[in-house]
């Protein structure tokens, strides 16, 4: 409305300006003054009329604008009022819900209080009843002890002893039944597999003897080997790391050393020096170096040939080298490399019968004794040493476990580990495969008889068949037929824990009952 009024006033100003301009022009012109005054009056009259018209229209338009703005404001107020009313209604509903929930919570709280009170009353009643029951039990126990003449602790001990004896008897009977059932199937299957394995593999039955002496062409050679003031023999011992024993043995020099590889280097070096005839410190060092290179090459070739013969590939070069070193190691007179090859072939044959991976079985059999090439350098059993070495050089966990468990330092948990155990025992236990010193043999027999007689109820024990079997005589009054099986199993477990031996040892427990009477 203000804008339209401003426009109207501006328009009126323009008209007045025009009129004044016209008057001015009329006055200037002089001759047209009268006409100009009359025209100016007319123009002013028309301008006033038009200004009134415009003012009226502006007033009307401003009233329309005010009316419309008022209507919009009233509509907005009505909308706002409706929103406030709806919000107020929702608040009222929420308050009602809160009041209702508060009442429900109060009711639940009252119910919980009543429940707690009821539970407390029950607890007091139960406690009272428990005290009454304990009192009755104590009274009854006192009466029973008076009637029986023994205390409750003595009765418990008698009952436990009777139950323990009965349980042991039942367990022994169950063990015997289970073993009999298992043996019916397992013995036949095992004997069949072992017989097929032995028939399919034929190995040497003569134990290898370690070379401990070097033959001389004559006794004069001993002086040359010793040298002036012993310089030659000291040079040989320093270069090879072994001891030379020169005694009254005719035309022979004894080689003494713990390391079999060094002993072989010394043997080769000494033989070449004797053949060459030039024996002095510088020549000794030269010959020993060549012998060491030759032995290293022979070790590598022996390891490669062994893996080729068995048919296993992808073995780490360090493991192949250890396999070759077994060529110069013996166990009870049996060459360890030949023993490993034999175990590998036996494992493969038995794996084929059982449907197990043949290549994996051969690999485990070939590697099972690699720890013997290191057991003089590292502390521990050769099985654990070999398992650790194989693990470090990329062998699978199954192969590592079979190596470590073949003497039960670890409990066998796979078929492969059991196969390696069986093949190792089969290779070492066959007649002529191994030999032992007389002192060790006698001590083993004494240990077997000592272990057998250490159990309750044993009357006597005898080791027979070169220590492959022991026969234990038990008292028929102390040991029953069922308990004799338990005694045999306990003796076998103790032998396994305390002794080291090739193959297996059979434990026979013999119980005899004699009844004597006289006819008169």
C-alpha positions as CSV (number, residue, x, y, z in Angstrom):
1,X,0.0,0.0,0.0
2,X,2.8,2.5,0.8
3,X,4.4,1.7,-2.6
4,X,1.3,2.5,-4.5
5,X,0.8,5.8,-2.6
6,X,4.4,6.8,-3.4
7,X,3.7,6.1,-7.0
8,X,0.6,8.2,-6.9
9,X,2.4,11.2,-5.3
10,X,5.2,10.9,-7.9
11,X,2.7,10.9,-10.7
12,X,1.0,14.0,-9.3
13,X,4.3,15.7,-8.9
14,X,5.0,15.0,-12.6
15,X,1.7,16.5,-13.6
16,X,2.2,19.7,-11.5
17,X,5.7,20.0,-12.9
18,X,4.2,19.8,-16.4
19,X,1.7,22.4,-15.6
20,X,4.2,24.8,-14.2
21,X,6.4,24.2,-17.2
22,X,3.5,25.0,-19.5
23,X,2.8,28.2,-17.5
24,X,6.4,29.1,-17.7
25,X,6.4,28.6,-21.4
26,X,3.1,30.6,-21.7
27,X,4.5,33.4,-19.8
28,X,7.6,33.3,-21.9
29,X,5.7,33.2,-25.1
30,X,3.6,36.2,-24.0
31,X,1.0,36.0,-26.7
32,X,-0.4,32.6,-25.6
33,X,-0.8,33.4,-21.9
34,X,-4.6,33.3,-21.7
35,X,-4.9,30.0,-23.6
36,X,-2.1,28.6,-21.5
37,X,-3.8,29.6,-18.3
38,X,-7.1,28.0,-19.4
39,X,-5.3,24.8,-20.5
40,X,-3.3,24.8,-17.3
41,X,-6.5,25.0,-15.3
42,X,-8.0,22.2,-17.2
43,X,-4.9,20.1,-16.8
44,X,-4.8,20.7,-13.1
45,X,-8.5,19.8,-12.8
46,X,-8.0,16.6,-14.7
47,X,-4.9,15.8,-12.7
48,X,-6.8,16.2,-9.4
49,X,-9.6,14.0,-10.7
50,X,-7.1,11.3,-11.7
51,X,-5.2,11.7,-8.5
52,X,-8.4,11.1,-6.5
53,X,-9.2,8.1,-8.6
54,X,-5.7,6.6,-8.1
55,X,-5.9,7.4,-4.3
56,X,-9.2,5.6,-4.0
57,X,-7.9,2.6,-5.9
58,X,-4.8,2.6,-3.7
59,X,-6.9,2.7,-0.6
60,X,-9.1,-0.2,-1.8
61,X,-6.0,-2.2,-2.8
62,X,-4.4,-1.5,0.6
63,X,-7.6,-2.7,2.4
64,X,-7.5,-5.9,0.3
65,X,-3.9,-6.5,1.2
66,X,-4.7,-5.9,4.9
67,X,-7.7,-8.2,4.8
68,X,-5.7,-10.9,3.1
69,X,-2.9,-10.6,5.6
70,X,-5.3,-10.8,8.5
71,X,-7.0,-13.9,7.0
72,X,-3.6,-15.6,6.6
73,X,-2.6,-14.7,10.1
74,X,-5.9,-16.0,11.5
75,X,-5.4,-19.3,9.5
76,X,-1.9,-19.6,10.8
77,X,-3.1,-19.0,14.4
78,X,-5.8,-21.7,13.9
79,X,-3.1,-24.2,12.7
80,X,-0.8,-23.4,15.6
81,X,-3.7,-23.8,18.0
82,X,-4.6,-27.2,16.5
83,X,-0.9,-28.3,16.8
84,X,-0.8,-27.2,20.4
85,X,-4.0,-29.0,21.2
86,X,-2.7,-32.3,19.5
87,X,0.6,-32.0,21.4
88,X,-1.2,-31.4,24.7
89,X,-3.4,-34.4,24.0
90,X,-0.4,-36.6,23.4
91,X,1.2,-35.3,26.6
92,X,-1.9,-36.2,28.5
93,X,-1.9,-39.7,27.1
94,X,1.8,-40.2,28.0
95,X,1.1,-39.0,31.6
96,X,-1.8,-41.5,31.8
97,X,0.5,-44.3,30.5
98,X,3.2,-43.4,33.0
99,X,0.7,-43.4,35.8
100,X,-0.6,-46.8,34.7
101,X,2.9,-48.2,34.5
102,X,3.8,-46.7,37.9
103,X,0.8,-48.5,39.4
104,X,1.8,-51.8,37.8
105,X,5.4,-51.4,39.1
106,X,4.1,-50.7,42.6
107,X,1.9,-53.8,42.4
108,X,4.8,-55.9,41.2
109,X,7.0,-54.6,44.0
110,X,4.3,-55.5,46.5
111,X,4.1,-59.0,44.9
112,X,7.9,-59.4,45.2
113,X,7.9,-58.4,48.8
114,X,5.2,-60.9,49.5
115,X,7.2,-63.6,47.5
116,X,10.4,-62.8,49.4
117,X,8.5,-63.1,52.7
118,X,7.1,-66.4,51.6
119,X,10.5,-67.7,50.5
120,X,12.0,-66.6,53.8
121,X,9.3,-68.5,55.7
122,X,10.0,-71.6,53.5
123,X,13.7,-71.3,54.0
124,X,13.3,-71.2,57.8
125,X,10.9,-74.2,57.7
126,X,13.4,-76.2,55.5
127,X,16.3,-75.3,57.7
128,X,14.3,-76.4,60.7
129,X,13.3,-79.7,58.9
130,X,17.0,-80.2,57.9
131,X,18.1,-79.9,61.4
132,X,15.5,-82.3,62.5
133,X,16.6,-84.8,59.8
134,X,20.2,-84.4,60.7
135,X,19.4,-85.1,64.3
136,X,17.4,-88.2,63.4
137,X,20.2,-89.5,61.1
138,X,22.8,-88.9,63.8
139,X,20.5,-90.8,66.3
140,X,20.0,-93.6,63.8
141,X,23.7,-93.8,63.1
142,X,24.5,-94.0,66.8
143,X,22.0,-96.8,67.3
144,X,23.4,-98.7,64.2
145,X,27.0,-98.3,65.5
146,X,25.9,-99.6,68.9
147,X,24.1,-102.6,67.3
148,X,26.9,-103.4,64.8
149,X,29.8,-102.7,67.1
150,X,31.7,-100.7,64.5
151,X,31.9,-97.0,63.7
152,X,30.6,-95.4,60.5
153,X,34.1,-94.7,59.2
154,X,35.0,-98.4,59.7
155,X,31.8,-99.4,57.8
156,X,32.7,-97.0,55.0
157,X,36.2,-98.5,54.7
158,X,34.8,-102.1,54.6
159,X,32.2,-101.1,52.0
160,X,34.8,-99.3,49.9
161,X,37.2,-102.2,50.1
162,X,34.5,-104.7,49.1
163,X,33.4,-102.5,46.2
164,X,37.1,-101.9,45.1
165,X,37.8,-105.6,45.1
166,X,34.6,-106.3,43.2
167,X,35.4,-103.6,40.7
168,X,38.9,-104.9,40.2
169,X,37.6,-108.4,39.6
170,X,35.0,-107.1,37.1
171,X,37.6,-105.0,35.4
172,X,40.1,-107.8,35.1
173,X,37.3,-110.1,33.7
174,X,36.3,-107.4,31.2
175,X,39.9,-106.7,30.2
176,X,40.4,-110.4,29.5
177,X,37.2,-110.7,27.5
178,X,38.1,-107.6,25.4
179,X,41.6,-108.7,24.8
180,X,40.5,-112.2,23.8
181,X,38.0,-110.7,21.3
182,X,40.5,-108.2,20.0
183,X,43.2,-110.9,19.6
184,X,40.9,-113.1,17.6
185,X,40.8,-110.5,14.9
186,X,43.9,-108.5,15.4
187,X,46.3,-111.4,15.7
188,X,45.1,-112.9,12.4
189,X,45.3,-109.6,10.6
190,X,48.6,-108.6,12.0
191,X,50.2,-112.1,11.4
192,X,48.9,-112.0,7.8
193,X,50.3,-108.6,7.1
194,X,53.7,-109.3,8.8
195,X,54.0,-112.7,7.0
196,X,53.3,-111.1,3.6
197,X,55.8,-108.3,4.4
198,X,58.6,-110.7,5.5
199,X,58.0,-112.9,2.4
200,X,58.1,-109.9,0.0
201,X,61.3,-108.4,1.5
202,X,64.5,-110.4,1.8
203,X,67.4,-108.7,3.6
204,X,70.9,-109.6,4.8
205,X,71.0,-111.5,8.0
206,X,74.7,-110.9,8.8
207,X,75.5,-108.0,11.1
208,X,78.1,-105.6,9.9
209,X,81.2,-105.2,12.0
210,X,82.7,-101.8,12.5
211,X,86.3,-101.5,11.3
212,X,88.6,-100.7,14.2
213,X,92.0,-101.5,12.9
214,X,94.2,-100.9,9.8
215,X,96.5,-103.6,8.5
216,X,100.2,-102.8,8.1
217,X,102.6,-104.4,5.6
218,X,105.1,-105.0,8.4
219,X,105.9,-103.9,12.0
220,X,108.5,-101.4,10.8
221,X,105.6,-99.2,9.5
222,X,104.6,-98.6,13.1
223,X,107.8,-96.6,13.7
224,X,107.2,-94.5,10.6
225,X,103.7,-93.8,11.6
226,X,104.9,-92.7,15.1
227,X,107.7,-90.6,13.6
228,X,110.5,-88.9,15.2
229,X,109.5,-88.1,18.8
230,X,105.9,-89.0,17.9
231,X,105.4,-86.0,15.6
232,X,103.6,-88.1,12.8
233,X,101.1,-89.8,15.1
234,X,100.4,-86.4,16.8
235,X,99.8,-84.8,13.4
236,X,97.4,-87.6,12.4
237,X,95.5,-87.4,15.7
238,X,95.3,-83.6,15.5
239,X,94.1,-83.6,11.8
240,X,91.5,-86.4,12.2
241,X,90.3,-85.9,15.7
242,X,90.8,-89.6,16.6
243,X,93.2,-91.6,18.6
244,X,95.7,-94.1,17.1
245,X,96.6,-97.1,19.4
246,X,99.8,-98.8,18.5
247,X,100.5,-101.7,20.7
248,X,102.0,-105.2,20.4
249,X,99.3,-106.3,17.9
250,X,101.3,-107.6,15.0
251,X,101.0,-105.6,11.7
252,X,98.0,-103.6,12.9
253,X,97.1,-100.2,14.2
254,X,93.9,-99.7,16.2
255,X,91.7,-96.6,15.4
256,X,89.7,-95.3,18.4
257,X,87.2,-92.5,18.0
258,X,83.6,-91.7,18.9
259,X,82.7,-90.0,15.6
260,X,82.2,-92.7,12.9
261,X,82.8,-90.2,10.1
262,X,86.1,-89.0,11.5
263,X,87.0,-92.7,12.1
264,X,86.4,-93.4,8.5
265,X,88.5,-90.3,7.4
266,X,91.3,-91.6,9.6
267,X,91.1,-95.1,8.2
268,X,91.2,-93.8,4.6
269,X,94.0,-91.4,5.4
270,X,96.1,-94.0,7.2
271,X,95.7,-96.5,4.4
272,X,96.8,-94.0,1.8
273,X,99.8,-92.8,3.8
274,X,100.9,-96.5,4.3
275,X,100.5,-97.1,0.5
276,X,102.2,-93.9,-0.5
277,X,105.1,-94.3,2.1
278,X,105.6,-90.6,2.5
279,X,104.6,-90.0,6.1
280,X,105.3,-86.5,7.5
281,X,103.1,-83.7,9.0
282,X,102.6,-81.7,5.8
283,X,101.8,-84.8,3.8
284,X,99.5,-86.0,6.5
285,X,97.4,-82.8,6.4
286,X,97.1,-82.9,2.6
287,X,96.0,-86.6,2.7
288,X,93.5,-86.0,5.5
289,X,91.9,-83.0,3.6
290,X,91.5,-85.2,0.5
291,X,90.1,-88.0,2.6
292,X,87.6,-85.6,4.2
293,X,86.4,-84.4,0.7
294,X,86.1,-88.0,-0.4
295,X,84.1,-89.0,2.6
296,X,81.8,-86.0,2.2
297,X,81.2,-86.9,-1.4
298,X,80.5,-90.5,-0.4
299,X,78.1,-89.4,2.3
300,X,76.2,-87.2,-0.2
301,X,76.1,-90.0,-2.8
302,X,75.0,-92.5,-0.3
303,X,72.1,-90.3,0.8
304,X,71.0,-89.6,-2.8
305,X,71.3,-93.2,-3.7
306,X,69.1,-94.2,-0.6
307,X,66.4,-91.7,-1.6
308,X,66.5,-93.0,-5.2
309,X,66.3,-96.6,-4.1
310,X,63.3,-95.9,-1.9
311,X,61.6,-93.6,-4.4
312,X,61.1,-90.5,-2.3
313,X,61.9,-87.0,-3.6
314,X,61.9,-83.4,-2.4
315,X,63.9,-84.1,0.7
316,X,66.0,-81.2,2.0
317,X,69.7,-81.5,1.1
318,X,70.7,-81.3,4.8
319,X,68.5,-84.3,5.5
320,X,69.9,-86.2,2.5
321,X,73.4,-85.5,4.0
322,X,72.3,-87.0,7.4
323,X,70.9,-90.1,5.6
324,X,74.4,-90.6,4.0
325,X,76.1,-90.2,7.3
326,X,74.1,-93.2,8.6
327,X,76.3,-95.3,6.3
328,X,79.1,-95.0,8.9
329,X,76.9,-95.6,12.0
330,X,76.0,-99.0,13.4
331,X,73.5,-100.0,16.1
332,X,74.2,-103.3,17.9
333,X,76.3,-104.2,14.9
334,X,73.6,-103.4,12.3
335,X,74.4,-100.7,9.8
336,X,71.9,-97.9,10.4
337,X,71.6,-96.9,6.7
338,X,70.8,-100.4,5.7
339,X,68.4,-100.6,8.6
340,X,66.6,-97.4,7.5
341,X,66.3,-98.7,3.9
342,X,64.9,-101.9,5.3
343,X,62.4,-100.1,7.5
344,X,61.3,-97.9,4.6
345,X,60.6,-100.9,2.4
346,X,58.8,-102.7,5.2
347,X,56.6,-99.6,5.9
348,X,55.7,-99.4,2.2
349,X,54.7,-103.0,2.0
350,X,52.5,-102.8,5.2
351,X,51.0,-99.5,4.0
352,X,50.0,-101.1,0.8
353,X,48.2,-103.9,2.7
354,X,46.4,-101.3,4.9
355,X,45.5,-98.8,2.2
356,X,47.8,-96.1,3.6
357,X,49.8,-93.6,1.5
358,X,52.8,-95.8,0.4
359,X,55.2,-92.9,-0.5
360,X,54.6,-91.2,2.8
361,X,55.1,-94.5,4.7
362,X,58.4,-95.1,2.9
363,X,59.5,-91.5,3.6
364,X,58.8,-91.9,7.3
365,X,60.6,-95.2,7.4
366,X,63.7,-93.8,5.7
367,X,64.0,-90.8,7.9
368,X,63.1,-92.4,11.3
369,X,66.7,-92.8,12.5
370,X,68.3,-89.6,11.1
371,X,68.7,-88.5,14.7
372,X,71.4,-91.1,15.1
373,X,73.7,-89.1,12.8
374,X,73.4,-86.2,15.3
375,X,72.9,-87.8,18.7
376,X,76.7,-87.5,19.5
377,X,76.5,-83.7,18.9
378,X,73.1,-82.9,20.5
379,X,71.7,-84.0,23.9
380,X,68.6,-86.1,23.9
381,X,67.2,-89.2,22.3
382,X,67.7,-89.8,18.6
383,X,64.0,-90.0,18.0
384,X,63.3,-86.5,19.4
385,X,66.5,-85.1,17.8
386,X,65.5,-86.5,14.4
387,X,61.9,-85.1,14.7
388,X,63.2,-81.6,15.5
389,X,65.7,-81.7,12.6
390,X,63.0,-82.8,10.2
391,X,60.6,-80.1,11.4
392,X,63.2,-77.4,10.9
393,X,63.9,-78.6,7.3
394,X,60.3,-78.6,6.0
395,X,59.0,-82.1,6.7
396,X,55.2,-82.5,7.3
397,X,53.8,-82.8,10.8
398,X,52.8,-86.4,10.1
399,X,56.4,-87.4,9.1
400,X,57.8,-85.5,12.1
401,X,55.4,-87.3,14.5
402,X,56.3,-90.7,13.1
403,X,60.0,-90.0,13.6
404,X,59.5,-88.7,17.2
405,X,57.1,-91.5,18.2
406,X,58.9,-94.6,16.9
407,X,60.4,-95.3,20.4
408,X,57.3,-93.8,22.2
409,X,59.0,-90.7,23.5
410,X,55.7,-89.3,22.1
411,X,52.5,-91.4,22.1
412,X,51.8,-92.7,18.6
413,X,48.6,-91.0,17.3
414,X,48.6,-91.9,13.6
415,X,48.7,-95.1,11.6
416,X,51.9,-93.9,10.0
417,X,53.6,-93.7,13.4
418,X,52.5,-97.3,14.3
419,X,53.7,-98.6,11.0
420,X,57.2,-97.1,11.6
421,X,57.3,-98.6,15.0
422,X,56.3,-102.1,13.7
423,X,58.8,-101.9,10.8
424,X,61.6,-100.7,13.1
425,X,61.0,-103.6,15.5
426,X,60.7,-106.1,12.7
427,X,64.0,-105.0,11.1
428,X,65.9,-104.9,14.4
429,X,64.4,-108.0,16.0
430,X,64.9,-110.6,13.3
431,X,67.5,-113.3,14.0
432,X,71.1,-112.1,13.3
433,X,70.1,-108.5,12.7
434,X,71.7,-107.2,15.9
435,X,74.1,-108.2,18.6
436,X,75.0,-106.9,22.0
437,X,77.8,-107.1,24.4
438,X,77.8,-109.9,27.0
439,X,77.7,-107.4,29.9
440,X,74.7,-105.6,28.4
441,X,73.0,-108.9,27.7
442,X,73.4,-110.2,31.2
443,X,72.3,-106.9,32.7
444,X,69.1,-106.9,30.5
445,X,68.2,-110.4,31.8
446,X,68.8,-109.3,35.4
447,X,66.6,-106.2,34.9
448,X,63.8,-108.3,33.4
449,X,63.8,-110.7,36.4
450,X,64.0,-107.8,38.8
451,X,61.0,-106.1,37.3
452,X,59.0,-109.3,37.3
453,X,59.6,-110.1,40.9
454,X,58.8,-106.6,42.1
455,X,55.0,-107.2,42.0
456,X,52.9,-108.5,44.8
457,X,52.0,-112.2,44.5
458,X,55.0,-113.1,42.3
459,X,56.8,-116.2,43.5
460,X,59.6,-116.4,40.9
461,X,60.5,-114.9,37.5
462,X,62.7,-116.3,34.7
463,X,64.1,-114.6,31.5
464,X,64.3,-117.1,28.6
465,X,64.8,-117.0,24.8
466,X,67.7,-114.5,25.1
467,X,65.6,-112.0,26.9
468,X,62.7,-112.1,24.4
469,X,60.3,-113.7,27.0
470,X,59.9,-113.8,30.7
471,X,57.9,-116.3,32.7
472,X,56.4,-115.2,35.9
473,X,55.1,-117.6,38.5
474,X,52.4,-116.1,40.8
475,X,50.7,-117.4,44.0
476,X,47.3,-118.9,43.4
477,X,46.1,-117.7,46.8
478,X,47.0,-114.0,46.1
479,X,46.4,-113.6,42.4
480,X,43.2,-114.9,40.7
481,X,42.9,-116.0,37.1
482,X,41.4,-112.7,36.1
483,X,44.0,-110.7,38.1
484,X,46.9,-112.6,36.4
485,X,46.0,-110.7,33.1
486,X,46.3,-107.4,35.0
487,X,49.7,-108.4,36.5
488,X,51.0,-109.3,33.0
489,X,49.9,-105.9,31.7
490,X,51.5,-104.1,34.6
491,X,54.8,-105.9,34.2
492,X,54.8,-105.1,30.5
493,X,54.2,-101.4,31.1
494,X,57.0,-101.3,33.7
495,X,59.4,-102.9,31.3
496,X,58.5,-100.4,28.6
497,X,59.1,-97.5,31.0
498,X,62.4,-98.6,32.6
499,X,64.2,-100.6,29.9
500,X,65.6,-100.1,26.4
501,X,65.6,-103.1,24.1
502,X,65.2,-104.1,20.4
503,X,62.0,-105.7,19.3
504,X,59.4,-106.8,21.9
505,X,59.4,-108.9,25.1
506,X,56.7,-111.4,25.8
507,X,55.4,-111.6,29.4
508,X,53.9,-114.9,30.5
509,X,52.1,-115.0,33.9
510,X,51.6,-118.6,35.1
511,X,49.2,-119.4,37.9
512,X,48.7,-123.0,39.2
513,X,46.2,-124.3,41.7
514,X,46.9,-127.7,43.3
515,X,44.3,-129.6,45.3
516,X,45.6,-132.6,47.3
517,X,43.7,-135.2,49.3
518,X,44.3,-138.8,50.5
519,X,42.0,-141.8,50.2
520,X,42.1,-144.0,53.3
